[in-house]
Amino acid sequence: MTASTALPSSACPRCAGSTVTTGLPRPWCPSCDWNLDQATPVLFGWRWVDRRLHRVAARLTDAQFAALAEGPLSPRTVTAARVTTLVAAAVLLAGVLAIAVLGVWLIFFDFFSLSTVLGAVLVGVAYLVRPRLGRMSDLAGKGIVLGPDRAPRLFALVERVATAVGAPLPQVLMIGYDLNAFTTAVGVRRTRVLCVGLPLWATLEPQERVALLGHELSHFVNGDVRRGPLTQVAETTLGRVAHLFGDDVPVGNGLVAYVTAVLTRALGRLVSGTARALQLLLVWTSLRDSQRAEYLADEMAARAAGTRAVVGLADYLVTRESIGTVIRREVRSGNGMSAWHAATRVARANLAANLPLLRRLTRQTEVSLYASHPPAGLRAEMLERRPGQAAAVTLTESEAAHIDDELAVHQKRVLRELAA
């Protein structure tokens, strides 16, 4: 989404209102949404299917927004999505365990025979699709792990924000390479990880940084069904099954080998397609709860940073594509964090007049059955419609500058990653 000046170009053929070209290559109408479908996300590549699925997703998103805007927002422990996901995970775990046990039994049932070979194959399949809970090594390429001794002011700020939102402290704090931030939990012990992209951190205003930390830390306590270990087991196990059985079996020489390969491919595609369909069903089931958790994370972040700062963060996300272009330009020029921040301030000021249109546009471009986040424009509107909150944690310009000094030592490495 590339923002441009909102200039009336012609009358809308549907409602006769003024059309604009903000954010899209062709004119569209903010009054009746004429021609806004040019921004419909592509899911399957069939236009009529994508449009139909987008309309379904839009209805679900709008209905959820309307239900939450005036009601209470609090973590929920029992929902249909959570129960469905937990049952699916339990069934998958039992299935993988059953395959492994059957494989071991066949190996020793009549050693050494055809059953031994079949048993070894089943054990191998169980090993390949075994549940995984992630490892710290999986995050090695996503950022730089910080220690409290190297960034004491940042760690102190994280602790203040965690206290304000009622969340546990992350056990690992990372500085990432991109315009993003995330939290996750890995391993059997569920080690809590917070990763904040340096380009994102450096280009936010001080109080918006508090909002960012508040939002991310809230994910440790906001009841997001997709962050539970069993949810990860269900989705990743089905994905591995689909990948494992989706590969084509090479065709050998001779009629028997050819027929065997054809039958094996057909069976593999059936298993792969079924696993993929079940995975999509689980994803679609859990996404409504996940989006609700995002709204709740914004609400909790407002306790720490104040509503105004969280709205500012949401509007930053509305314009993130344009800001990303600005940052890449500064990176190509070899400029660092202070230049990123200055250029972003100018870009945001230039885009301010178009924010209402850009917010509206996100309700088309960011709505999907696969979207784990509500549109950024709706997130800002949700905060504005709910009672405002004062900041419990304040970050001054001076304090923010001291934290930047702590992080500046990693600037060159981040620059290299961005340039690459």
Secondary structure, DSSP 4 states (H G I P E B T S, - for coil): -B-------SB-TTT-PBPB-TBSSS-B-TTT-TTGGGGPPPSSS-HHHHHHHHHHHHHHHHHHHHHHHSS-----S--HHHHHHHHHHHHHHHHHHHHHHHHHHHHHHSSSSHHHHHHHHHHHHHHHT------GGGGGGGEEEE-TTT-HHHHHHHHHHHHHHT-PPPSEEEEESSS-EEEEEETTTTEEEEEEEHHHHHHS-HHHHHHHHHHHHHTTTS--GGGSHHHHHHHHHHHHHHHHHHSPPPP-SSHHHHHHHHHHHHHHHHHHHHHHHHHHHHHHHHHHHHHHHHHHHHHHHHHHH-HHHHHHHHHHHHTHHHHHHHHHHHHHTT--HHHHHHHHHHHHHHHGGGHHHHHHHHHHHT--TT-SS--HHHHHHHHHHSPP---SS---HHHHHHHHHHHGGGHHHHHHHHH-
